[in-house]
């Protein structure tokens, strides 16, 4: 039996009695001379429903998604805790006019970091399995199979359009073990209730004589939880005992007694692998074979080496591994965090081959050091940063007693405010207690205390705690962290390729076939797979007066000398100047420079084809915002001031140009909430510094004009006749669907937000949206039948009573996990709701049943492509825009493809393709038609003059979801008017649901946006 001590314990055993302090009565705690602890108040909605524009009906200001997404597609995945990054052309700063401007051609510049083609001198022979016509024969044989509604459709064929190219991809061949692999269940008694404890128990078990005598050393793989896989049949019954002294907690001056744990290893089943081989070879009778039990076992086998206890690495999630080294040291991000670069690994079944997908990934970690100092760095990094976001869940060691704890949250009191009765000292403040008991003079007594307790509170000053090494940060990254993270994560594709094939394969243990891979007969090739691809030609883009002559290789163009396809009327508009202490602000409404700037912008709108009433100048008003205050983190007072100024305009404007002083996201979100939900007026936000800067001003005007025109009902550009031919063959509606969820640091129970957009015009340009609140963290759209019905009715109203006979849905979603599981959930839950909407618009005499095709779009995957020569690469070594792949790393039987329609911004590393997966196809659209159509539609995104990375309808749905987040900004920031916090639960979730509905104005409209804005693209 193996005896062990708490892995993180100091030698002094448990902490002496009274080392922390519990539940001191806060009511007695305003400390002498102490400052109040930071408040968690902030803007959570306009103060009242009153205050409409004078002389007009009550409306609702419904702003659009001037901010895009986070960061979704640099050269190596990176995540910043739960918030993650989403983006590509979605910019790091969710904002159209803000951050990386989508309509323009500028973006993040990472500098010259040696971009170029990866491994240009190595042989690049396309894998024989993809060119021997065997998969074509399989596809032909599957066409005769009948497919039920809840079956995924078979691939109808492969694409042929485009210029052929050869691409390396970050997939490596895996030998399928002969098997069987023996699966076991592991139960720990008494139960180990956290990952850290389970990991330690397994580590101790691996060192016992019983483990070695059973022949387990180097011959089994486990997940350090409940699953174990062996390469041979283990003796039964099998138990391993370990003795473990848990790290000291709060009450023991004496050492804690060792605790004995028993691991019971119970046989479940053998996993044979012949069926997996037949699945990979494309036997039709194995089409529905569930590969996931064997795939899951292989992932656990491959994870054993990089996740070994003695390896010094850190596993994040189930398949990301980080091993800091002198060759790749952590990079400081500021604000108490640092970035670690590591590797992702996951087994994938593809045609005639099992593969492992390996990619670089980057994650934010805590910087070790004094917790108070790191917390102050975090708070100073951004206005409105919250202490609880940083400290929750971090492991610390106390300097006064040496024991280790997990921080639960921050207290509402500081060391000068909180008083309690201490043995031998009487009633003291925390500051006094540490001075008298431990001779420690606190340097930061005004910082809020931290709670390291379990069932009971146990308060400590942050400065007596030291952050332990190797801890991923699971909170939401600040904007400042995000920009630094981009610099770290964005490496040129050739650098990423070298890291994967060098450090990656070595650290993961693939290059040397480490134990226990060898015991299972698993070997991994060290050369990237080479697959065929094609570069699709760009579509014709048309403006008023004719087609653009050509589109450059960059998949981008500019607005010089062109006029919008359909120009909207610019009339009854207003300009709102926000004063917030920035030196770039205009002097006021009568500033001559402002008037000249507005005239220049109006000239741009007119020159671009909009109908501008030059006799009626815009109404210009100004709002001087109250200064920032810690107790008003969400700028409620600023939003109230904006409300007063806007409702004071005599005649309600149709659209307002908002000139922001700075990039304060709370002002932005509050403004959009106010204007979208309460005042029913469209808004477009610009930065004062960019608007008045002469260099690049014309381009900036043009980008803003794009948003004005589309929000006012115009059409910026369209596809040429040839590219529109399939869409106009019969009435067709394109639909985008998405759901966004609350992340870490939000109030528990904050609803998720669903969005459905649908085209309404012949140009496929206007996509009004339906929004809904729904159950927190639920991925499937709950009220889909009503939302689809709203979109179909809007189409009918715009098309003289005609409904579409074809509906093509692009469903934005994560392509992870079991295809049969996740995708069939879409078929079983969402598709019936869509068809219910169809039925509601028909009659008994004339039932309405259009043809329906559903395509899931995924950006959150790790597949990357590397051109093998300069002919298929852009100047930084990435695949050229229009690159499509449907062989080699795609599904064996189903209908999917990868498409990179866009060109990555300079310096943003490897471009991430979008994975499109057809889960239902009544239209019967073939491979060439669907790939070309999806590519072409990516050029129709209204606020850009370039192709975008995600097909436009799905992109619009994503932006509509992001706009909905502005309405719940207080809850998403962890602030609730009801006093509920991010750690609350139970019945309090009902109160959060009611609060969310109040913010949403659910009683006025379940859509949040009503009035005149609901039929527009207010969210752009």
N, C-alpha and C positions, 0 to 999 in steps of 0.2 A: 504494500500500500504506500502510495507516495504522499509525503507530507509537504505542505507548502505554506508560505506566508502570503499575505496580501501583496500582490505584485507591486502595488504603488505605495506600500506602507513604509514609513520611516522606522528606524529600529526602536523607537521609544514606545512601541505598542500603541494602545488607544490613547486619546487625548485625556489629560487630567480633567477632573470634574470642574465644570464652570469655564471650560475653554471657550465656549461660545456663550450666547445668552439668548434665552428663549422667551418669546411671548411677553416681553415687558410691555406694560400697558401704554399703548400709543397715546391715550388720552392725556397722559401726564407728561407728554413728551415734547413740549416745545422747549428745546434746550436753551439754557441761558446764553443770550448773545448769539444763538445759532441762526443761520438763515434757513428758510423753508426748503424742504426737499423739492426737486423739480416736479412741476405739475404735469399731468397728462391730459390737459385740456387742449382743444383745438377745434378747427372748423368742422362741423359735421352737418352742414346744411344751412341754407339761408335762414335768417331769424324768423321769418313769417311768410305767409303766402300773400301778404298784402304788398302794395307798392308796385303796381303795374305802370306802364308808360302812360303819361298824361294824355288824355284824349284818345286812348285806344283800348281795345279789349285786353283782358288779362291774357297774357301769353305765357310762353315758357321758353327761356333762352336755351336752345339746344345746340351746343357746340359740337365740333367735330374732332376727329383724332388728329390734331395738329402734331401730336407726337406719335411716332411710329412705335416699333416694338423695342425690345432690348437688344440683345446681340445673339443672333441665331446662326451665324455661320462663318466663323473665322476658321483659320487653319487649325485646328485642334480644338476639340470641344472644350468649353470651359463652363464651369458653373460657379455661381457665387452663392453658395448655400441654396436654399429652396428657391430663391428668386430666379437664379439662372440668368442667362442672357439669351435674348431672342433677336434675330435680326438679319444680318446681311445688309441689304439696302434699307432695312428697317432702322438703321442707325442705332447708336448706343443710347441716345437720349430720345425717349419716345417723342418724337416731334417732327412734323413736317418742316414748318418754318424753323423749328428749334433743332439743335443738334445737327445731324448730317442731313442736309436738305435733299429730299428725294428727287425733286425736279431738276436739281443741278447736276453738275458733273464732278463736283468736288466731294471729298470725303476724308476719312482718316488717312493720314500718311504715316506709315510706319518707318519710313526711311529705307534706304537701300540695304537690305539684309541678305544680299546674295541670291536673289531669286533666279530661277532657271529650271530647265527640264531635269527631272530626277532620273538619275542613272542613264544618261544618254548613250554611254558606251557599252552598256551590257546588252546581251542578246534579248530580243523582245519577240519571241515566237508565241503567237496566240495559242492558248490551250487547245489541244487537239479535240477535246470533248465538245467544244463549241462550234467546230467547223466540219464535223463529219456527217452532217445532215441527219444524225440520229434523233435530235430533238425535234426537227421538223417533222419526221415520221411520227413521233409521239403526238405532236400537236394535231396532225391530220387524223390520227386514230381517235383522238378525244372528241372530235367534232360530232361523232355519231352518238355520244352519250347524252342521255336526257338529264337536264339539270333542274332540280327543284328550286323553288323560290328561296329557300334557306341554304342553298349550296353556293359556294363561290364559283363564278364562271371559269371555265377552262380558257386557256390562252387561245385566241382565234388564229394567231399567226405571229410572225415577227416583222418588224418594220424594215423597209428597204430604202426609203427616201433618205437622201443626204449623202455626204462624202464620207467614205469609210475611213476610220482611224483606228490605231491600236493604242490601248490604254492599260497601264498597270493599275492594279487596284489593291487596297490594303487587306487582302484576303490571302491566307496561306493554307495549303492543303493539309488535311488531317487524315491519318489512316484510321479507318473504322476498326475498333478492337474486335477480335474474333468472338469475344464473349463466351459465356454470358458474363454480365456485370451483376454482382449480387447486391441487392438493396436491403438496408437495415434501418430500423427505427431506433433512435437513441432517446431514452428518457433519463432525466437527471432527478434524483431524489435525495434530499428535498429539492423542490424546484428552484432553479437559478433564474432570477427574474430580470436580469439585464445582460446585455451582450458582453460587457467587460468581464463580468463574473464567469459567464459560460466559456469565454475564450481562455480565461485563466485555468478553469477546471479541466478543459481539454488539454491544455499545455502540460498540466501536471499529470494527467492520465497517460499522455504519450511517453512520459519518463518512468512509468511504473514497470515493475517486473512482470505484472500480469499482462500488460500491453505487449511486451516483447515475447513472452511465452506463448501468447496466442498467435504470434506471427504477424502482428499488425504493423510493425515498424516498416515504413516505406512501401506498404502493400495496400493501404486503404486511403480513402479520401473522405472528408466530412465537411459539413458546413458550420461546425462549431455550434450547432443547434440540435436538430432532431434527425438529420439524415446522414447516413454513412454508407459508402460504397466500397466493396471489397473485390479484389481480383480473383478470390477463391472463396469457397464456402467456409464460413467461420464456425468454430465449435459452438454448440448451444446447450444449455444457456450460457451466456457470457456476461460477466459483470466486472467492472473495474472500480476500485475504491480509491478515493483520494482524500487526504486530510488537508483542509485549507483554513488558515487563520485569516478571517476577513479583516480588512483594514479597520482600525479603530474608528469608532464614531464619537458620540458626543459626551458619553457619561462615564468612561472607565479610566480611572487612574491605573487600575490593574490591567494586565494583558488579557485580551479576550481569549476564551477557550477555543482550541481548534474545532472546526466543524467538519464532520465526515460527509462526503457526497458519494453517491453510488450511481455509476453509469450502467444502465441495463441496455444491452445491445441485442435487439430482437429481429430475427430474420423476417423480411416481408415477401420478397419475390426475386426470382432471377430476371434480368432484363436481357433478352436475346437481341442480337444486333443484325441478324440476317434480314429481318423485315425492313430495317432502316436502309440496308444496302439496296434492297429491291425498290424501296421508295425513291432513292436517289437515282436509280437506273430507269425510273419512269414506267414501271409496270402499272398498267391502268387499274388493276384490282387493288393496288396499294395507294391509290389517290387519297383516300380518307384515313390512311394510317396516321395515328398520333405519334409524331416523332419526339414530342417534348419530354417524355420520361427519360429517354436515352440522352437527349441533348442536355437536359438539366444535370444528369449524372456526369457527363463529359465536362460541363462548365465547372462543376465542383472539383473534378479531378485536376483540371488545368489551373484552378485557383489555389491549390494546395501549396505549390512552391512559392509564388509571390506573397501569399498570405501566411507563410510559416512564422511561427512565434519567434524564432531566432533570427529572422531576416531583417528586422528593424524597419519594415515597411508599414504602410497604413492602407487598409482597404476602405474605400468609400463606396457605399451601396453594395451591390453584389459583384461588380466586375470592373472596378477602377482601382488601380494599385499605384501607390506613390512611394518611391524610394529615393529620398534626397541623397545627393552625392556631390563630390567636388566638381564633377562635370556639369551638374545641373542643380546648383544650390537654390534655395528659396529666394524669391525676388520680393523685396518690400513693396507693399501697396500703399503704405501710409494708413493712418487711422487704426493702428493696432493689428493690422493684418499683413499677410504675405502670401504670395502665389507659389504653389508647388506644381511642377509639371510631372505627369505620370503617364500611365497607359491603360487603355480600355481593352478588354478581351472578351469575346463572345463567340460561341460556336454557331455556325449557320449551315443548314442543308441547302445545297444548290445542285444543279444538274450534274449527275454522275460524280459528285465529289462532296465530301464533308469539308468545310472550311472553317477557319477561325479568323474572325474580323479583329484586327488590331489597330488601334488609333491612339494618337497622342491626346491627352486631356489635361486641363488645367483647373485647379480648384483653389479657393481661398482657404487659408489656414490661419489660426491665431498665431501671432508672434509671441513666443515665450517671453516671460518677464513679469514684472509686478503688475497685478491686475488693475490697480488704481491708475497707474501711469498709462497702461494700454487703453483703459476706459476713457481717460481724459483725451488721449490722442483721437479716439473714435468720435467723441463728442465735439471736438474742435474741428474735425474733418468736414462737417456739414451742419448747417443750421437745421434744427429739428431732429437731429439724430437722437435716438432714445436709448437710455442706459440698458433697459431690459432686453432690447434686441441684441446687444453685444454680449451680455453676461450669461444669458439663459443657457444652461446645459454645459457650460465650460467646466473642465476639471481643474482644480487648484490644489496647491499644497500650502498649508498655513505656516508662516515663519515663526510664530510664537510657540507652537506645539508640534509641528511637523506632520500632522495627519493630513489626509487628502480627502477632498469632498467634491461633489458636483453642485454647482450653483443652481438654485431653483429659480430665483428672480431677484429683483431689487426691491428694497423696502420703500415705504413712502416717507421715511424719516431718515435723518442723518445721525452722525455720532454725537452731535451736540444736543439733539432733540430727544433721542430715545433714552429713557431712564428705566432702571430695574434695580431690584434688591440683590446685591452680591454678598456672598458669605464672608463675614468679617469686615465688610466695607460699608454696609448699609445701602441706602439708595444712592446710586451714582448714575451719571451719564456714561455712555460707552466710551467717550473720550477720557473721562476721569478714570474709568475702570482699567483701561489699558495703560494709563500713566502710572497708576498705583500698583496694579497687579504684575505687570510685565515690564515696567519702566520703558514703555514705548510711547513717545510723544507723536501723536498722529499729525501728519503733514497735510492731510486732506479731510479734515473733520466735516466739511460741508458736502462732501460727496454722499449720495444715498448709500445706506448700508446694503449689504447683500445677504440674501437668505440661503443658507446651505443646509437647512433642516429637511427632515422627512415629513412625517405626519405633523410634527410641531415646528414652529418657526425657530430658527437658530441664526441670529444676526451676527455678522462680522463686518468690520471695516474692509473695504476692498484692498487697502494698502497692506494688510497683513496676509494677503494671498498672492501666490505666484502661479502663473499659468503654466501648466505642464506641456511638454513638447508634443508635437505630432497630432494636433487636434483640428479637424476640419471645421470651418465656420459654417454653421447651418442657418444663419440669419439672412436677411435681405441685404444685399450689397448697397452701399451708398452710391450715388452717381459718380462721386469722386473715385471710389474703388473701381467702378465699372470702366472708366476711361483708362485707368492704369492697367486693369486686367486685359484690356484689348491689346495694349502694347506687348504684354507678356505672351498672350495666347496666339497672336497673329504672326506666325512664322511662314516664310515662303514654302511652297510645296516641296521643293527639293530638300530643304532642311527637315521638314516633317517626315519625308520619306526616309532620309538617312537615320533619323531618330528611331523610327519604327523598326527598321531592319537591323539597326545596331543595338542601341541601349534597350529598346523595347523587347526584342526577342530574347535578349540575354536576361534582363530583369524578370521577365515573365517565366523564365526557365525553358523556353521553347527551343532555343538554339542548342542547348546541351541535353535535351530529353531528360529532365530532372525527375527524381522520384516524386510522386508515385506513378508518373506517366509511363515509365518503362515497365512497371509491374503489370499495367493494363494493356500493354502492347500499343500504346498511343505514340505516334511520332508526328512531328510537324515539319513541313518543308520550310526552308528559309528564304525562298524566292517568292516575291509577290506574283499573284496570278496575273496573266495578261489576257484581256478580253477584247472582243471587237466592239467598236462604237461607231457612231455616225454623227456628223455635224449637219444639222438641219439648216436649210437656207432661211434667212430672216424673211418675215412677211413684208408685204407692201403696206406702208403707213400712209394714210391719206388725210389731208387737211382740206379746208375750203379752197377750191380752185384747182385741186389735183393731187397727184401722188408725190411723195418725196422721191427724188431721183434715186437715192440708195441709202442704205443704213450701213454705217461703218462696222468693222469687226468688233467694235466695242459694244454693239447692240444698243447704241445710244445716238441721239441726234439733238439738235437745238431748235429754238423757235425763230431763228432769223428768217425773215421774209415769208413767214407762213401765217395763216389766220385759222382760228379754231373752226372745226367742222360746223358747229352750230354755236353762234355767239349768243350768250345770255344778255339780258338788259341790266345794266348797272345804274340803278336809280334808288333814291331814298336810302342812301347809305350813310354811315356815320363813322367817325374815327374817335377812339378812346385812348388817350394818353395816360399811362400809369407812371406816377412818380414814386420811386422807391429807393432814392438815394444813389442812383448810378450816374456817373459823370457823362454818359452818352445820351442822356435824356434831352428831348427838345425843351425849349424854354417855356412853352405853353401853347395854347390853341392858336395864338396869333403870331407865333414864331415864323418869320419870313422863310427860313430854311424849310420848315415843315410844310408851308403852303407850296413852295416850289417842288418839294419832294412828292406831295400828293398830286400836283399837276403832272409830274413826270410819270407817276404810277397810272393815273387816268389815261394819259397818252398811250402807255403801253397796253392797257386794256383795250382801248379803241383800235390801236394798231394791230392787236391780236384778233380782232373780229368781234369783240363785244360791242353792244349798242350802248354808248355812254352819253348821258344827257349832260353836256358840258355847261349848260346854263345853270344847272342846279349843283352847286358845290356841296360836298359832304358836310354834315354837321360835325364839328370838332368839339369834344369835351375833354376835360382832364380830371383825373382823380389822384389826389395826393394820398398815398397809402400810409396808415399809421405805422410807426416803426415796429420791427420785430420784437417780440417779448417771449421769454421762455414759457410763460404760462399760456401763451396763445400760439402753440407750435404750428397749427394748421392755418394761421392767418385769418381767423374768423372776422376780426375787426376790419381787415383789408377788404374782404369780400363784401361786408356790409357797406363799406364806403363805395365800392364799385356799384353795388345795387342802387344806392342813393343817386349816384351820378347818372346811371343809365335810365332809371325810371323818371329822371327829371327832364329827359329829352322830350320836347313838346309832341313830336310825331314819331311813332314807333318806326325805327328803321328796318329794312329788310335784312341787312347784313352790317356787321360792325368790324372794322379793321382795328384790332387791339394792338397797340404799340407797347410791348412789354419793356420794363426797365432792365430786367435781368432774367435769369433762368429759374426763378423760384418755382419749384414744381407744385407747391401748395397753393400759390396764387393761381397758377395755371389750372389745376384741377378744380379749385373752388369756382373760378370764373366759368369753366365749362359746365359745371353742375348748375350754377346759377342761370346761365344763359340758355342751356338746353332744356332744363327741367322746369324752370320757373318763369322765364321771360319769353320763350319761344322766338328767339332771334339767332340767326346764324352768326358765327364769329370766325375770323381768321386772325391768328396771332403772329406777330412779327417782332423781331428784336430791334430796339431803337438804334443800337450800334450798327447793325447790318443794314437797316433801312436807309440810314443817312450816309453810309460809307460810299464814296464815289466809285472806288475801284470795285468792279463787279456788281454795281448797282442795277444795271440794265438786266443782267441775268437774274438778280434777286427779284426785281419787279416781275419778270416773266414767270418765275416760279410761283409767286404769290397770285399772279393773274390766273394760273392754272386752277388754283383752289377756288378763287372767286367764281370763275366760269362754271365749274362743275357743281359747286354748292348752290348756284343760282339757276341750275337746270340746264346748262349748256352741255355741249359735247366737245371735248378738247381735240381728240383725234379719233380716227376709226381705221379699220383694216380695209385693204383694197378689195375690189369685187371678187377676185379669184380666191382670196383668203376667207371671204364671207360666204362663199357659195354653199358650203355644207349647212351653215347656220340658217341660211335663208331658203333652203329647200322646202322647209315647212316651219310653222310657228314653233320656235324653240325658246325656252327660258333657261338661262344659266343661273345656278344657285350656289351660294357659298354658305357653309355652316361651321361654327366653331364654339368652343366653350372655354372660358378662362376660370381659374380657381384661385382662392386665397392662398397665399404662401405662408412662410413662417413669420412670426411677429404680428400676425393679424389677430383680431379678436376671434376666439374660437366660436365657430358657428356662423361666421360670415358667409353669406350665400355665394355660390358660383354664379357666373353670368353667361348666358347663352345668346348667340346672335345668329340670325338667318338673313342673308341678303339675296335679292333676286333681280335679274335684269327686267326692264320694262319697255325698252325701246329697240328699234331695229338696228341701232348702232352697237348694241351690247355695251353701252357706256354708263347708263344710269342704273344704280343698284340701291334703292331704298332699303332700309333695314328694319327688322323686328328684334327687339331685345327682351329678355326675361331674366328675372331672378329665379334661382332654383336651389335645390338642396346642396349644401356645402360639399365640395369635392366630388360631386356626381358628374361623370363624363358624358353619359347619354343625355340628350336634350329632353326635358320633361314635357314641355308644352309645345312639342313640335307640330302637332296637327293644327293648332291655332296659328302658329307663326307661319307655317306654309300656306295656310288659307289666306292670311293677310297678304302674303307675297303674290299669290295667284290672283287675288282680287285686284291688287294694284296693277298687275300685268293686264288684266281684262279691262280695267278702267282706262288704261293708256292705249289700248289697241281696239277700240270700237266694239267692245263686248266679246272679242275673240280670246279664248284661252289657248295656251300652248299645247301642241300635240306631242311635244317631246320635252322632257325635263332632265337636264344633265346636272347632277349635284356633285360639287367638289367639297368633300367633308374634311376640314383641317383636323388632324389628329396625330398622336404619336404612334409611329409604326414600331411598336416594341412588343415583346412577349409572343404568345401563341397567336399565329394568324387565325387559326380555326376558332380560337376563343374570342379574341377581341373583335375581329371582323364579323363573326356571326352574331355578336351582340348587337352590332349596327343593323344587321339584317333582321334580327328577331325583335328588337325594341324600336329602332328608329324608322325602318322602312314601313311597318304597318301604320305608324303615325302619319307618314307622308301620304300613304294611300288613303287614309281616313280623310285627309284634307281634300284629296281628289274627289272622293265619294260625296262629300258635303257640298261640292259645287255642281254636282250632276242632279238629275231627276230620274224618277222611275222610267219615264219615257225616253230620256236622253242621258244615260249614265256617262259620266266623265271619267275616262281612264287613259291618260296619256302614257306614252312609253317612258319608262324611268330607268336611268343609268346612274349609279352611285360610284364615285371614285374617291378613295381616301388618299389624302396628301400628307406626307410625313417629312418633316425637316429634322426631327430629333432622332437621328440615326448616326452611325459612324462610318458609313461607306464613303470612300474618297477615291477619285480617279486621278491618275498621273499620266499625262501624255508621254509617249515614248520618243517623240521627236518634235522639232520646232514647228512642223507643219500642222500639228494638232494643238499647239500651245499658244497662249498669249505671251506677252513680253515678260511676265513674271513666272511662267512655267505652269500656269493653270490651264485646264481644258478651255477651249474656246466656247463662247456663248453658242447655244444650240446643240451642245453635245448630249446625245441620248444613248442609253445602254439598255438593251433588253435581253442580253445573253450573258452567261458566265457567272453572274452573281445575283440573278433574279430567281423567282420561284420556279420549282420544277414543273408544276402543273397549272398554277393560276396565272392571272393576267396582270402583269405589273411591268414597270419600267422606271429607270432613273432619267431625269432630265435636268440639265443645268441650262436654263434659258438665258441667264443674266451673265454679266461680267462683274466679277468682284471688284470692290473699290481698291485703289492702289494701296498696297501695304497691308491688306487684310488677310493675307495667307491663302491657304487652299480654299477654293470655292466648294461649298457643300451643295450637291445636287438635291433636288426634291424627289422623293420616292412616291410614285403614283401607283395605287393598287385598286383595281376594279373589283368591287365586291357584288355588284349586281348590274346586269346589262340587258335590258329589254330593247334598247335602240339597236343593238347589234353593230356598234361602231368598231371598225377594224383597227388593227395596230397602227398602220400608217396614218389613218384618219384621226385617231385619238391623240397620237403623239404630236402630229402637226398642229391640230387644233389647240391642244394645251400649250404648245410652244407659241403659237400665234397670239392667243389670248393674253399671254404674259406680256405682250407689247401694248396692251390697251389700258394699263394702269393709269388712272386719270391724272394723278399729280406728279407724274414723272415723264421725262422724255427719254425713256430707256426701257428695256425689258427688265422685269423683276423676277426674283428667285422663286416666288410662289405664285401659282396661277391666280389671276386677278380676283375672281369671285371669292376664293378662299382667303386671299389677302384682305379683301374688304371686310369679310366676316371677322377676321382677327382684329382689325382696326375698330370695328364696331364694339367688340368685346372690350378692347382697351378703353374706349370712350365710356362704356358703362362703369369701368373701374373708377373713373373720376367721380362718379356719383356716390361711391362708397368709400371715398378716400380716407375718411376718419377711421372706419372699421379696419380697412386694409393697413392702416398705420398703427393699429393696436389701441385705438382710442375710442371709447364708447361714452356717450352722454349718460347712459344708465349706470356707469361705473363698472360694467363687466370688462374683464381684461382678457388678454390672450391666453391666460391660464384657466379661464372659467369654463364651466361645463354644466351638464345636467339641465335643470329647468331654466337656467339663465339663457340657454340657447334660444328659447322661445322669445325672450325679451330682445335678443339680438336680431332675430327674424323680424320682429315688429319694428325695431329701429331701422333696419335696412329698408323695410317697406316705406317708412316715413321719408327717408332720404330719397328713395326712388319715386315717391309720390304715387305709390301703387294704387291708392284709392282713386286717383285721377285717370291713370292709365297703366295697365300692366306693362306697357312698352316703355315707361318712363318719359318718352318723348311723344308729345301729341301735337296739336295745333298744326301750323303750316309746315313745320320741320319734318314731320313724320314721313312725308312723301319725297324727301330730299336726301342727298348724301351728306347729312349734317356731320357725320363722324369723321370726314376726311380732314 
